[in-house]
Amino acid sequence: MLKANLHSRLHVSLKVAGVYLVVAALWMLCSEQLVRFWIQDLEWVLRVQRINGLLTVIVTAALLYVLFKREITSSVVTTDHLRKNRQELLDILDAMPVGIVLTDGTVIEYMNINFSERFGYSLDEIPTREQWFLLAYPDSVYRRELIDTWYDGVENAGRNGTLIPAVETKVTCKDGNVRQAIVNTQVINDRIVIIYTDITERELLRNELIKIQKLESIGVLAGGIAHDFNNILTGIMGSVSHARTLIAPEHGASQPLMAAEKATGRAAELTRQLLTFASGGEPVKKVIAVQPMVEEAVTLMLRGTNVRDEIQVDEDVQAIEADEGQITQVLHNVIINAVQAMTTGGVLRVKIGNQRIDSSTGDLPAGNYVQISITDEGDGIPPEILERIFDPYFTTKDSGSGLGLASAYSIMTRHDGHIRIESTGAGGTVCTLLLPTTEKPLSVPMAPASLRELHHSGQAKKRHPILVMDDEPIIRDMTTAMLSYLGYTVHACEDGETAVQLYKKALAEGAGYSAVLMDLTVPGGLGGLETSRQILALDEDACLVVSSGYSQDPIMADCQAYGFAGVLPKPYTMANLEQTMTAVLATRSAI
């Protein structure tokens, strides 16, 4: 710009001098000849020459005035035009959705508004390229690699006449946040133009998509194995719990049977974790209070550890509508990770309160939520690991499955909630859970009874005939045995067609069944849903209970919408079976 201004001024000066030289030379030559031609008297010649000299000065001054005025006016117009064009160019650069920097190779001469707002730095803070590299790339190893890559690209482009390849970088902003950007470089004359395209949001969306795809792939696997695996577990768990009731507590086999039942429970828990990824299912929800659920989970998970808890609960914490087992599973997974992070002990701080979100965000819609914050005093989580903690099968533990936090993420998503994990400034980690609240009244749980209490109450149930339908012989026989032990009269069949015929026959005989316990899925036969429709067509007051190893099925989540009075998720123990049957029969008796 400076060279252009100097060139323009020199051009104007030469132009004025040239015009003046021509006019002055013509005036001097012509006026001298005219005076000598018209005047012969020497005295008059001298007088006229003096007047001529005066006129020459006047004409010269006038000529110079006219010439300079015209050129100055033209120069002012040109300067204003250039200034306007320059401002328009700057406005265009500032309006660009990318960050733009102009440098001579050492000094940064210009940066647009997008660059300043995106990364937080002003021109005064990064006057040189070296200062920019130091602030934007504080890691010396990464900075050196980036500079070498960039310089190689610039040199190869200059030597071969090719384009300078784009470089993907992670820029540390003034506020400490790291943003991902693609850097394009262009050399124009003796200036370097650098363009930063921010791809942070795009990468976040891409990573989220990859995470969802991973969860979906596990969902396909989980949905495929859930039914068969839970059928196997049902046979084992039910048989073991039944066997425990047949012997005295002091019997030598009592403890091994109890251990076997606990082991089966752990296997069932793993299956439930896998099922949280399965597509198409919904949690089996009920209205629950948050505080007792959280306190129970904390107490259980901290038992036997060197970690103590501090629980802070705000007033009037609202209830949530959720699958209590699944949310408890989320709490267990988060608390276990927190305890394992505090290898030398410490304090686990838990805070429960209401949270209002006024505007919709990328994570949650506007509304009322219960927020559960769990903060540990561990060493924190490195950024490169923090990005992957919700990935299925990702773990930093030798004995970890990598499903804990991944299943927590899936569960929270299915509950229209959100889970966020961050490292605190003090080095620990805080996990925040957000779950939508409900105005519905709390569900009233049944008081559990011991197995021997259930057995002694069995004589009063002889009047309750139960029909069991399940295609698995081991489950059918086991459930029949448990219900018989509990005092029920039981008939069993292997498919829906037979169940409908037995129910029709019982109605015709004037007896009927007090309840029908049926498997939801019967390969190659009439399943629970179609069976229920046919039985309800015969008897609209039929008491139907659906059971399935795929607890995420919509029918299991909202059984009453499909005509069922209750659900019994597989696998189940004798206590689970008794509580379910007692509840549905009590409800029917009250109608």
DRENNUSE-838769 format. One record per residue (C-alpha): residue number from 1; residue in one letter; x, y, z. Coordinates in steps of 0.5 Angstrom, whole numbers. Example, Ala and Ser with C-alpha at 12.3 -4.5 7.8 and 13.67 -1.06 7.14 Angstrom:
BEGIN
R	kekol	lumlo	x	y	z
R	1	a	25	-9	16
R	2	s	27	-2	14
//
This chain:
BEGIN
R	kekol	lumlo	x	y	z
R	1	m	0	0	0
R	2	l	6	5	2
R	3	k	9	3	-5
R	4	a	3	5	-9
R	5	n	2	11	-5
R	6	l	9	14	-7
R	7	h	8	11	-14
R	8	s	2	15	-15
R	9	r	5	22	-12
R	10	l	11	21	-16
R	11	h	7	20	-22
R	12	v	3	27	-21
R	13	s	9	31	-19
R	14	l	12	29	-26
R	15	k	6	30	-30
R	16	v	5	37	-27
R	17	a	12	39	-28
R	18	g	12	36	-35
R	19	v	6	40	-37
R	20	y	9	46	-34
R	21	l	15	45	-38
R	22	v	11	45	-44
R	23	v	7	51	-43
R	24	a	13	55	-40
R	25	a	17	54	-46
R	26	l	12	56	-51
R	27	w	10	62	-48
R	28	m	18	64	-47
R	29	l	19	63	-54
R	30	c	13	65	-58
R	31	s	12	72	-53
R	32	e	19	74	-55
R	33	q	18	73	-62
R	34	l	12	77	-62
R	35	v	15	83	-59
R	36	r	20	83	-63
R	37	f	16	83	-69
R	38	w	11	88	-67
R	39	i	15	93	-63
R	40	q	22	96	-66
R	41	d	23	101	-61
R	42	l	28	98	-56
R	43	e	26	102	-50
R	44	w	19	99	-51
R	45	v	22	92	-52
R	46	l	25	93	-45
R	47	r	18	95	-42
R	48	v	14	90	-46
R	49	q	19	84	-44
R	50	r	18	87	-36
R	51	i	11	86	-37
R	52	n	12	79	-40
R	53	g	16	77	-35
R	54	l	11	79	-30
R	55	l	5	76	-34
R	56	t	10	70	-34
R	57	v	10	69	-27
R	58	i	2	70	-26
R	59	v	1	65	-32
R	60	t	5	60	-29
R	61	a	2	61	-22
R	62	a	-5	60	-25
R	63	l	-3	54	-29
R	64	l	1	51	-23
R	65	y	-6	52	-19
R	66	v	-10	49	-24
R	67	l	-6	43	-25
R	68	f	-5	42	-18
R	69	k	-12	43	-16
R	70	r	-14	38	-21
R	71	e	-9	33	-19
R	72	i	-10	34	-12
R	73	t	-18	33	-13
R	74	s	-17	27	-17
R	75	s	-12	24	-12
R	76	v	-17	25	-6
R	77	v	-22	22	-10
R	78	t	-18	16	-12
R	79	t	-16	16	-4
R	80	d	-23	16	-2
R	81	h	-25	10	-7
R	82	l	-19	6	-5
R	83	r	-21	7	3
R	84	k	-28	5	1
R	85	n	-26	-1	-3
R	86	r	-21	-3	3
R	87	q	-26	-2	8
R	88	e	-31	-6	4
R	89	l	-26	-12	4
R	90	l	-25	-11	11
R	91	d	-32	-12	12
R	92	i	-32	-18	7
R	93	l	-27	-21	11
R	94	d	-30	-20	18
R	95	a	-37	-23	15
R	96	m	-33	-29	13
R	97	p	-35	-35	17
R	98	v	-27	-37	18
R	99	g	-22	-34	22
R	100	i	-17	-30	17
R	101	v	-10	-28	19
R	102	l	-5	-24	15
R	103	t	3	-24	16
R	104	d	9	-22	13
R	105	g	12	-29	16
R	106	t	14	-26	22
R	107	v	9	-20	24
R	108	i	2	-21	24
R	109	e	-1	-15	21
R	110	y	-9	-17	21
R	111	m	-14	-22	24
R	112	n	-21	-22	22
R	113	i	-27	-21	28
R	114	n	-28	-29	27
R	115	f	-21	-31	29
R	116	s	-21	-26	35
R	117	e	-28	-28	37
R	118	r	-27	-36	36
R	119	f	-20	-36	39
R	120	g	-21	-30	44
R	121	y	-14	-27	42
R	122	s	-13	-20	40
R	123	l	-8	-17	35
R	124	d	-4	-14	41
R	125	e	-4	-21	45
R	126	i	-1	-24	39
R	127	p	3	-19	35
R	128	t	8	-24	32
R	129	r	7	-31	29
R	130	e	12	-34	34
R	131	q	7	-31	40
R	132	w	1	-34	37
R	133	f	5	-41	36
R	134	l	7	-41	44
R	135	l	0	-39	46
R	136	a	-5	-43	41
R	137	y	0	-49	42
R	138	p	3	-50	49
R	139	d	5	-57	48
R	140	s	12	-56	46
R	141	v	12	-63	42
R	142	y	6	-62	39
R	143	r	8	-55	37
R	144	r	14	-57	34
R	145	e	11	-62	30
R	146	l	6	-58	27
R	147	i	11	-52	26
R	148	d	15	-57	22
R	149	t	9	-60	18
R	150	w	7	-53	16
R	151	y	14	-51	14
R	152	d	15	-57	10
R	153	g	8	-55	6
R	154	v	10	-48	5
R	155	e	17	-50	2
R	156	n	14	-56	-2
R	157	a	9	-51	-5
R	158	g	14	-46	-7
R	159	r	19	-51	-10
R	160	n	14	-55	-14
R	161	g	8	-49	-15
R	162	t	3	-54	-12
R	163	l	-2	-52	-7
R	164	i	0	-52	1
R	165	p	-4	-58	4
R	166	a	-9	-56	9
R	167	v	-7	-58	17
R	168	e	-12	-60	22
R	169	t	-10	-57	29
R	170	k	-12	-57	36
R	171	v	-12	-50	38
R	172	t	-12	-48	45
R	173	c	-16	-41	46
R	174	k	-15	-36	51
R	175	d	-20	-39	56
R	176	g	-17	-45	56
R	177	n	-22	-49	52
R	178	v	-19	-53	46
R	179	r	-22	-52	39
R	180	q	-21	-56	33
R	181	a	-19	-53	26
R	182	i	-17	-54	19
R	183	v	-11	-49	17
R	184	n	-11	-47	10
R	185	t	-5	-43	8
R	186	q	-4	-39	1
R	187	v	2	-34	-1
R	188	i	1	-28	-4
R	189	n	7	-24	-7
R	190	d	10	-23	0
R	191	r	5	-24	5
R	192	i	2	-30	8
R	193	v	-6	-31	8
R	194	i	-8	-36	14
R	195	i	-15	-39	14
R	196	y	-18	-43	20
R	197	t	-24	-47	19
R	198	d	-27	-49	26
R	199	i	-29	-56	26
R	200	t	-30	-57	33
R	201	e	-38	-58	33
R	202	r	-37	-62	27
R	203	e	-33	-67	30
R	204	l	-37	-67	36
R	205	l	-43	-69	32
R	206	r	-39	-74	28
R	207	n	-36	-77	35
R	208	e	-43	-77	38
R	209	l	-45	-81	31
R	210	i	-40	-86	32
R	211	k	-42	-87	39
R	212	i	-49	-88	37
R	213	q	-47	-93	32
R	214	k	-43	-97	37
R	215	l	-49	-97	42
R	216	e	-53	-99	36
R	217	s	-49	-105	34
R	218	i	-49	-107	41
R	219	g	-56	-107	41
R	220	v	-57	-112	35
R	221	l	-53	-117	39
R	222	a	-56	-115	46
R	223	g	-63	-116	43
R	224	g	-61	-123	40
R	225	i	-58	-126	46
R	226	a	-63	-123	51
R	227	h	-69	-128	51
R	228	d	-65	-134	50
R	229	f	-60	-132	56
R	230	n	-65	-130	61
R	231	n	-69	-136	60
R	232	i	-63	-140	62
R	233	l	-62	-136	68
R	234	t	-69	-136	70
R	235	g	-68	-144	70
R	236	i	-62	-143	74
R	237	m	-64	-138	79
R	238	g	-71	-140	80
R	239	s	-69	-147	81
R	240	v	-64	-145	86
R	241	s	-69	-140	90
R	242	h	-74	-146	90
R	243	a	-68	-151	93
R	244	r	-67	-146	98
R	245	t	-74	-146	101
R	246	l	-74	-154	101
R	247	i	-68	-154	106
R	248	a	-67	-151	113
R	249	p	-63	-145	114
R	250	e	-57	-149	118
R	251	h	-57	-155	112
R	252	g	-50	-155	109
R	253	a	-53	-154	102
R	254	s	-56	-147	104
R	255	q	-50	-143	104
R	256	p	-47	-146	97
R	257	l	-54	-145	94
R	258	m	-54	-138	97
R	259	a	-48	-137	93
R	260	a	-50	-140	87
R	261	e	-56	-135	87
R	262	k	-52	-129	88
R	263	a	-48	-131	82
R	264	t	-54	-132	78
R	265	g	-56	-125	80
R	266	r	-49	-122	78
R	267	a	-50	-126	71
R	268	a	-57	-123	70
R	269	e	-54	-116	72
R	270	l	-49	-117	66
R	271	t	-55	-119	62
R	272	r	-59	-112	64
R	273	q	-53	-108	62
R	274	l	-53	-111	55
R	275	l	-60	-110	55
R	276	t	-60	-103	56
R	277	f	-57	-102	49
R	278	a	-62	-106	45
R	279	s	-66	-102	40
R	280	g	-74	-101	40
R	281	g	-75	-102	48
R	282	e	-77	-98	53
R	283	p	-75	-98	61
R	284	v	-80	-101	65
R	285	k	-82	-94	69
R	286	k	-85	-92	75
R	287	v	-86	-86	80
R	288	i	-80	-86	85
R	289	a	-77	-81	90
R	290	v	-70	-80	88
R	291	q	-67	-79	95
R	292	p	-68	-86	98
R	293	m	-65	-89	92
R	294	v	-59	-85	91
R	295	e	-58	-86	99
R	296	e	-59	-93	98
R	297	a	-54	-94	92
R	298	v	-48	-90	96
R	299	t	-49	-94	102
R	300	l	-48	-100	99
R	301	m	-43	-98	94
R	302	l	-38	-95	100
R	303	r	-39	-101	104
R	304	g	-32	-104	106
R	305	t	-29	-98	103
R	306	n	-24	-93	106
R	307	v	-29	-87	102
R	308	r	-34	-84	106
R	309	d	-40	-80	104
R	310	e	-43	-73	104
R	311	i	-50	-72	101
R	312	q	-53	-66	101
R	313	v	-61	-66	99
R	314	d	-64	-59	97
R	315	e	-72	-58	100
R	316	d	-78	-61	96
R	317	v	-74	-65	91
R	318	q	-79	-67	86
R	319	a	-80	-75	84
R	320	i	-78	-78	77
R	321	e	-81	-83	73
R	322	a	-76	-88	71
R	323	d	-74	-95	71
R	324	e	-71	-96	78
R	325	g	-67	-102	77
R	326	q	-64	-98	71
R	327	i	-62	-92	75
R	328	t	-60	-95	80
R	329	q	-55	-99	76
R	330	v	-53	-92	73
R	331	l	-51	-90	80
R	332	h	-47	-96	82
R	333	n	-43	-95	76
R	334	v	-41	-88	77
R	335	i	-40	-89	84
R	336	i	-36	-95	83
R	337	n	-31	-91	78
R	338	a	-31	-86	83
R	339	v	-29	-90	89
R	340	q	-24	-94	85
R	341	a	-21	-87	83
R	342	m	-20	-85	90
R	343	t	-14	-91	92
R	344	t	-12	-87	98
R	345	g	-19	-86	101
R	346	g	-23	-79	101
R	347	v	-30	-76	101
R	348	l	-35	-78	96
R	349	r	-40	-71	95
R	350	v	-47	-72	93
R	351	k	-52	-67	91
R	352	i	-59	-68	90
R	353	g	-63	-62	87
R	354	n	-68	-59	82
R	355	q	-66	-56	76
R	356	r	-70	-52	71
R	357	i	-67	-51	64
R	358	d	-71	-45	61
R	359	s	-68	-46	54
R	360	s	-67	-52	49
R	361	t	-60	-55	49
R	362	g	-57	-60	44
R	363	d	-57	-65	50
R	364	l	-64	-63	53
R	365	p	-71	-60	52
R	366	a	-73	-54	56
R	367	g	-77	-57	63
R	368	n	-76	-59	70
R	369	y	-70	-64	72
R	370	v	-67	-67	78
R	371	q	-60	-66	78
R	372	i	-55	-71	82
R	373	s	-48	-69	82
R	374	i	-43	-74	84
R	375	t	-36	-71	86
R	376	d	-30	-75	88
R	377	e	-23	-73	90
R	378	g	-19	-78	85
R	379	d	-14	-75	80
R	380	g	-18	-73	75
R	381	i	-19	-76	68
R	382	p	-14	-74	62
R	383	p	-18	-70	56
R	384	e	-16	-76	51
R	385	i	-19	-81	56
R	386	l	-25	-76	57
R	387	e	-27	-76	50
R	388	r	-28	-84	50
R	389	i	-31	-86	57
R	390	f	-38	-87	54
R	391	d	-35	-92	48
R	392	p	-37	-99	49
R	393	y	-32	-104	51
R	394	f	-27	-98	53
R	395	t	-24	-99	60
R	396	t	-17	-97	63
R	397	k	-18	-102	68
R	398	d	-15	-109	67
R	399	s	-21	-113	70
R	400	g	-26	-108	67
R	401	s	-31	-110	62
R	402	g	-32	-103	59
R	403	l	-40	-103	59
R	404	g	-41	-99	66
R	405	l	-41	-92	63
R	406	a	-43	-94	56
R	407	s	-49	-97	59
R	408	a	-50	-91	64
R	409	y	-50	-87	58
R	410	s	-55	-91	54
R	411	i	-60	-91	60
R	412	m	-60	-84	61
R	413	t	-62	-83	54
R	414	r	-67	-88	54
R	415	h	-70	-84	60
R	416	d	-70	-77	56
R	417	g	-64	-75	61
R	418	h	-57	-73	60
R	419	i	-50	-76	64
R	420	r	-44	-71	64
R	421	i	-37	-73	67
R	422	e	-32	-67	67
R	423	s	-25	-66	71
R	424	t	-26	-61	77
R	425	g	-20	-56	77
R	426	a	-18	-59	84
R	427	g	-16	-66	80
R	428	g	-22	-70	82
R	429	t	-28	-72	77
R	430	v	-36	-69	78
R	431	c	-41	-73	74
R	432	t	-48	-70	73
R	433	l	-54	-74	72
R	434	l	-60	-70	70
R	435	l	-67	-74	69
R	436	p	-74	-70	68
R	437	t	-79	-70	74
R	438	t	-86	-72	74
R	439	e	-92	-69	78
R	440	k	-95	-76	78
R	441	p	-96	-79	85
R	442	l	-91	-84	88
R	443	s	-91	-91	87
R	444	v	-92	-95	93
R	445	p	-88	-101	94
R	446	m	-90	-108	97
R	447	a	-87	-110	103
R	448	p	-82	-116	102
R	449	a	-84	-123	105
R	450	s	-79	-128	107
R	451	l	-79	-135	103
R	452	r	-82	-139	109
R	453	e	-87	-133	110
R	454	l	-90	-134	103
R	455	h	-90	-142	104
R	456	h	-94	-141	111
R	457	s	-99	-137	107
R	458	g	-100	-142	101
R	459	q	-106	-145	104
R	460	a	-110	-139	103
R	461	k	-109	-139	96
R	462	k	-111	-146	94
R	463	r	-117	-142	91
R	464	h	-113	-139	86
R	465	p	-112	-143	80
R	466	i	-106	-141	76
R	467	l	-105	-143	68
R	468	v	-97	-142	66
R	469	m	-95	-142	59
R	470	d	-88	-142	57
R	471	d	-84	-146	51
R	472	e	-78	-148	55
R	473	p	-80	-154	59
R	474	i	-75	-152	65
R	475	i	-78	-146	66
R	476	r	-85	-149	66
R	477	d	-83	-154	71
R	478	m	-80	-150	75
R	479	t	-85	-144	75
R	480	t	-90	-150	76
R	481	a	-86	-153	82
R	482	m	-85	-146	86
R	483	l	-93	-144	85
R	484	s	-95	-151	88
R	485	y	-90	-150	94
R	486	l	-93	-143	95
R	487	g	-100	-146	95
R	488	y	-103	-145	88
R	489	t	-107	-150	84
R	490	v	-103	-150	77
R	491	h	-104	-152	70
R	492	a	-98	-151	65
R	493	c	-98	-151	57
R	494	e	-92	-150	52
R	495	d	-96	-145	47
R	496	g	-101	-140	46
R	497	e	-106	-144	42
R	498	t	-106	-149	48
R	499	a	-107	-144	53
R	500	v	-113	-141	50
R	501	q	-116	-148	49
R	502	l	-115	-149	57
R	503	y	-118	-143	59
R	504	k	-124	-144	54
R	505	k	-125	-150	57
R	506	a	-124	-148	64
R	507	l	-129	-142	63
R	508	a	-134	-148	60
R	509	e	-134	-152	66
R	510	g	-135	-146	71
R	511	a	-128	-146	74
R	512	g	-124	-141	70
R	513	y	-117	-139	72
R	514	s	-115	-133	77
R	515	a	-109	-131	73
R	516	v	-105	-133	67
R	517	l	-97	-133	67
R	518	m	-95	-133	60
R	519	d	-88	-132	56
R	520	l	-88	-126	51
R	521	t	-84	-130	46
R	522	v	-86	-137	43
R	523	p	-81	-139	37
R	524	g	-86	-142	32
R	525	g	-92	-141	36
R	526	l	-97	-137	39
R	527	g	-94	-132	43
R	528	g	-96	-128	49
R	529	l	-99	-122	46
R	530	e	-103	-126	41
R	531	t	-105	-131	46
R	532	s	-108	-125	51
R	533	r	-112	-122	46
R	534	q	-115	-129	44
R	535	i	-116	-130	52
R	536	l	-119	-123	53
R	537	a	-124	-124	47
R	538	l	-127	-130	51
R	539	d	-126	-126	58
R	540	e	-125	-119	59
R	541	d	-124	-119	66
R	542	a	-118	-124	65
R	543	c	-112	-123	70
R	544	l	-106	-124	65
R	545	v	-99	-123	67
R	546	v	-93	-123	62
R	547	s	-86	-125	63
R	548	s	-80	-124	58
R	549	g	-73	-124	58
R	550	y	-73	-118	54
R	551	s	-75	-113	59
R	552	q	-74	-107	55
R	553	d	-80	-109	50
R	554	p	-85	-104	50
R	555	i	-90	-109	52
R	556	m	-86	-110	59
R	557	a	-85	-102	59
R	558	d	-93	-101	59
R	559	c	-96	-108	60
R	560	q	-103	-105	62
R	561	a	-104	-102	55
R	562	y	-104	-109	52
R	563	g	-109	-112	57
R	564	f	-104	-115	62
R	565	a	-105	-114	69
R	566	g	-97	-114	71
R	567	v	-90	-116	69
R	568	l	-85	-121	71
R	569	p	-78	-120	68
R	570	k	-74	-126	67
R	571	p	-70	-128	71
R	572	y	-74	-129	77
R	573	t	-74	-132	84
R	574	m	-79	-135	88
R	575	a	-80	-128	92
R	576	n	-81	-124	85
R	577	l	-86	-129	83
R	578	e	-90	-129	89
R	579	q	-90	-122	90
R	580	t	-92	-121	83
R	581	m	-98	-126	83
R	582	t	-100	-123	90
R	583	a	-100	-116	87
R	584	v	-104	-117	81
R	585	l	-109	-122	85
R	586	a	-110	-117	90
R	587	t	-111	-111	85
R	588	r	-117	-116	81
R	589	s	-120	-118	88
R	590	a	-121	-110	89
R	591	i	-124	-109	83
//
